Amino acid sequence: MEFDESFDARWARLQELGPIDVHDVLKLRQDVFLLEQTSLYQDIDGKDLDALHLLVRTRTAGDLVGIIRLFAEPDVGTARIGRVVIASGQRGSGLGRKMMLAGIEKAGEIAPGCPIDLSAQAHLEEFYNALGFETVSDKYIKDGILHIDMICQGKRPG
């Protein structure tokens, strides 16, 4: 997935990131999930070390504006996208769609043919539906926010 010239995007394991990148990832997730959404949960959950992370920065200022956490295990036949976060100033710009398409593409490269699941905030159900995800659960409260489980299998958006 190509991002426009305004952004630099890269996939990396947490161990491959420098201290500034790790700081920026944790800060953006904290700013959005914990402070803005007032969701009190343990963001540092020990799973970041097993994930691939998509970091999207503005090309001019270098600000981190988007993150995705991806788990893909071809031997197990699963892929999971989580911790999708976009800085408030970038919401509504189409960046979230580009990031999710990049996540779907990367999951397909690592674990071809595997379904991709995610736990989505319920108000984003239509957004994820448009990307090929189907709702597979009733709504439930997770970390104080209404969520649904979704899965993408088969045809992926182009």
Secondary structure, DSSP 8 states (H G I E B T S, - for coil): ----TTEEEEEEEGGGS-HHHHHHHHHHHIIIIIIIS---S-S--S-GGGSEEEEEEETTT--EEEEEEEEEETTTTEEEEEEEEE-GGGTTTTHHHHHHHHHHHHHHHHSTT--EEEEEEGGGHHHHHTTT-EE-S--EEETTEEEEEEEE-S----
